[in-house]
């Protein structure tokens, strides 16, 4: 059956249960070191990098002291209950960050790959149900954070 789709400018994806999850707007464009960058494209690549990334936000940050500009990625990790029943091996949050970074390096031009990462249980949501970018915690270059890094995640072991 054909279904109607509307070009609203929202980025959304269907989960394994067929539910639609809004991930943000597609029209966030920033200028970084003289290049125009479409933030939605970066967020889309991060979201498709792993089933353990349930949502993400990328923002441009300007260091108040040095005026250096860089991209920061906030990743909402999939709920542990979603992955509890699988035949799996354990990896740490840092391994997920390395996997996502490597995936981005293989699918995006290097200026579009975030240099700072923060893994969160839940991204802040505004009253309209969209990600509230203004409420994201501030992070500085060199201070990427992986909460509960000693706690391991379960990941599917892939076989060739």
N, C-alpha and C positions, 0 to 999 in steps of 0.2 A: 504494500500500500504506500502511496505517496504521502509524504508529510510536508507541511509548509515549514520553511525556514525563513527567518527574517534577518537582514543584516543590521543588527543593532549596534555593532561596535563592541559588544561584550565577547570575551573569551570564555568558552565553557567546554566541558567534556562530560561524557557519559561514564559512569562507573560500571563495574561488573554487574550490578543489579539493574542497570538501565536508567538510573537516576541521573538527572542533569545537575552538574555543579558549576556555578558561576565562579570564574577565576579572576576576573578583573576586566579592564578595558583593553582594547587593542590599539588605541590611538595615543599611547604614551610614547612620545618621541623626545629624545634628549640629544644634546650636542656634547660630545666628549672628545677632547683633543682635536677639534676641527671636523669631526665626523658625525653625521646624523645617525642615530641608533634608534631602532624601533624596539622598545622595551618588551612589547608583547611577543615579539619573535623569540627573544631570549627566554622569556618565561615559558613559552610553548616548548622549546627544546629541553629546558630543565624538567618540565612536567613529564615529558615522554621518556626521559632518561632512565627512570626506574619506577617500578610499581610501588616503591616505598616513599615516593614523593607524591603526596596527595594534593599539594597546592604550593605555589611559590609566588614571590613578589621580587622584582628587581627594581632598585632605585639608584639614582646617581647621588653621590655624597661629595660634598666639597669640604675638605679639611679646613677648619677655621684658622689654624695657624699658618699652614704652608700654602693654602689655596689649591692644593692638589685635588684633582677630581678623579673619582673611581666609581665602579659599579659594585653594589652590595646585593647579594641574593639572600632572601629570607625563605627558608624551606619549611613547609609544614609536613612533618613526617606522618606517614599513614599510621592509623591507630594500631597498636600492637594486637588488638583482638582480631583485626583483619588478617593477620598473618600467623596466628597461633596454631592453626590446624594443618599446616603444610609440612611436608618432609623437607627439612631445611638444615642449613648450617648457620653458625653465628658469625656476624661481623660487627665491628664497632661503628659508631657514628662517623668517625674519621674516615673509615673505609668507604662509607656512602658518599662523603664529600669528595674523596678522591675519584670515585666512580663517576659522579655527576660532573666534576670538573673535566675529567678525561673525555666524557661524552660530549660536553660542550666544546672542547678544543677540536674534536673531530667533526662537529656539525656547525660551528659558527666561526666567523673570522675572529682572530685573537683579540682585537679591541672590544669585542662584544662579550667576552667571557668575564664574569664577575671576579674581582680579586679578593672580596671579603664574603664570607658565608656565615649564616646563622641558622641553625636547625632549631625549630620550635615545635611544641606540641600543637599549638593552635595560633593561627594568624588573627590579628584583631579585626573585627567585623563592625561595620557601622550599622545604623538603624535600618538601612535599605538592604542589608544582607550582603553588602560588597566589602571587599578588603579595605580597611581603613589605613591607608599608607601613612597618614599623619601620626598614627598611634604606634608605629613600629619602633622598637627600641633602637637607640643610636648605637652604632658599632663603628670602630675605627679600624683603619688598615693595620694589619698585624695583630688584630684581636679577634680573629674568627673564633666562634664559639660553638661547641658541640655539647649541649647539656647532657648530663648523665653519660659521659663518654665511657665510663667503666661498665655501663649497662650495655648489653649487646642486643642487636636486632637479629631477627631471623630472616634469612634470605634463601631463596630457592637455589639449589646447586644446579647449574646448567650443564648438560652433557652434550658433546659434539655430535 
